[in-house]
Amino acid sequence: MTELTLFQEEVRDFLSDRLTPELRHFGEAYPGFVSPRPIEAEWRRILNEKGWSVPGWSVEYGGTEWSAEQIMLLKREMTLANAPRLQPTGENLVGPVIIEFGTAAQKSAFLPPIRTSETWWAQGYSEPNAGSDLASLQTKAERDGDDYIINGTKIWTSHAHKCEKIFCLVRTSNAGKPQAGISFLLFDLDTPGIEVRPIITFGGEHEFNQVFFTDVRVPVASLLGKENEGWNVSKFLLTSERAYSYATVTHDYLNKIRGFARQVRGRNNGALVNDPTFSKKLAKAEMDLQSLDLMEAKALQLMKTDMPASSILASANKVQGTKLQQAVTELAIEMLEHYAIPLQPRLEQPGGLEQLIGEPSTLTALAVSQYFNDRAMTIAGGTTEIQKNIIAARGLGL
Ligand SMILES: Cc1cc2nc3c(=O)[nH]c(=O)nc-3n(C[C@H](O)[C@H](O)[C@H](O)COP(=O)(O)OP(=O)(O)OC[C@H]3O[C@@H](n4cnc5c(N)ncnc54)[C@H](O)[C@@H]3O)c2cc1C
């Protein structure tokens, strides 16, 4: 038995021991990217007890010394076991940059509550006129004694209404290149002068917000890294965001698709999974996923040794991973046909799965919302076109 197989057994034993039916219910039947707060917090608490809440962080800050393969394996096994979906911005985005660029005081103030899910962080990057061209951002932070005074607005701020804190890119200088006047601030979302206004999606969900800042006063100690050097921090964070975020969830979709296709009939009257046209599409997705698994593990490993190389691979992973996610959610709709039609929001309540219409899989209830959600994946975290520009310019020197 290899070390990785032994580790997989340990993970599976832990999941069968600690993942209660209630927690599994939310992993299986709740459609959002993140499980409801109390459920998410309960699951992170259990992981934290085991020392597995933030496995990618160094041991000093409550992480592990695991290899990239072990980290990916834990995430995959949790998803396949229907563990609640964890809020990623603390663990995967701001946590690593606090570890890399933060002062001792920032590390001790901000890292422990991420590990236990006591604080959720929102990402304040995009503005109404600064998305792809992020360096043109205009939210200003002006120095006033020991404080900054912030004015401006951020948009598409996912889950800000559920978060206690925000990490924010702000303009602290107009001298030189636009990138050279940006700083990275960490502060509380309940600071006076902040208004979080909902933006409701066409699916009727409240995930996005626009956040307005009017004379918001935060201490200079909110600065992460040096003043006017926030662009480097922001790039480091974007690499974490793009490097390894796509394979895990795709394993889950494909697993559910395979399970459903074994139970329903295809055109030749045998199981759909044996239908040549369908099985060819499934096999293609599975091969693409295997390659994505390897690329994500490589990008994660490179983050420790060669950040510039990791950042280019992260852009490639984002292009490939989001394309695959979209292909797989399309395959689910194609396979389910009329089974996908009933809207079944009551499944979200504990016990709701017993009322599932169109058995035998929760895919029947979730496939349409996943299909629509995943259209946004080629935009969120930087669009596909921008990733291709990064690969061309920084990777290929074009
Ligand atoms: C689900 C989701 C969650 C998000 N969450 C957050 C969040 O929490 N915090 C946050 O700060 N932001 C968030 N965003 C915003 C996201 O980062 C931006 O939408 C994204 O960077 C694109 O910016 P934009 O919407 O302004 O589009 P634009 O930049 O206006 O782009 C419009 C189109 O033009 C293309 N384009 C632009 N410039 C170029 C170029 N140079 N070359 C080729 N094509 C180009 C783009 O690819 C795109 O197709 C989220 C977005 C989504 C969809």
The ligand as an ORCA input file, in Angstrom:
! r2SCAN-3c Opt
* xyz 0 1
  C     -19.628     34.619     -9.570
  C     -18.742     35.843     -9.440
  C     -18.226     36.182     -8.204
  C     -17.426     37.323     -8.069
  N     -16.988     37.662     -6.818
  C     -16.208     38.761     -6.676
  C     -15.775     39.154     -5.357
  O     -16.130     38.528     -4.344
  N     -14.994     40.246     -5.257
  C     -14.593     40.974     -6.347
  O     -13.828     41.913     -6.170
  N     -15.023     40.652     -7.592
  C     -15.827     39.564     -7.779
  N     -16.278     39.237     -9.038
  C     -15.981     40.118    -10.159
  C     -15.012     39.547    -11.191
  O     -13.696     39.536    -10.679
  C     -15.124     40.397    -12.464
  O     -16.450     40.225    -12.952
  C     -14.143     39.997    -13.531
  O     -12.826     40.289    -13.147
  C     -14.438     40.716    -14.885
  O     -14.570     42.089    -14.707
  P     -15.850     42.870    -15.268
  O     -17.080     42.149    -14.814
  O     -15.706     44.302    -14.901
  O     -15.804     42.692    -16.852
  P     -14.966     43.581    -17.885
  O     -13.588     43.763    -17.358
  O     -15.747     44.797    -18.218
  O     -14.902     42.631    -19.141
  C     -15.967     42.516    -20.092
  C     -15.511     41.570    -21.197
  O     -14.386     42.131    -21.905
  C     -13.302     41.204    -21.931
  N     -12.024     41.919    -21.814
  C     -11.750     42.948    -20.965
  N     -10.466     43.341    -21.116
  C      -9.908     42.524    -22.048
  C      -8.604     42.411    -22.635
  N      -7.611     43.214    -22.257
  N      -8.402     41.448    -23.559
  C      -9.407     40.608    -23.943
  N     -10.673     40.673    -23.424
  C     -10.910     41.612    -22.496
  C     -13.528     40.325    -20.706
  O     -12.901     39.065    -20.860
  C     -15.049     40.213    -20.665
  O     -15.491     39.209    -21.555
  C     -17.103     38.124     -9.201
  C     -17.629     37.775    -10.458
  C     -18.456     36.679    -10.589
  C     -19.018     36.347    -11.936
*
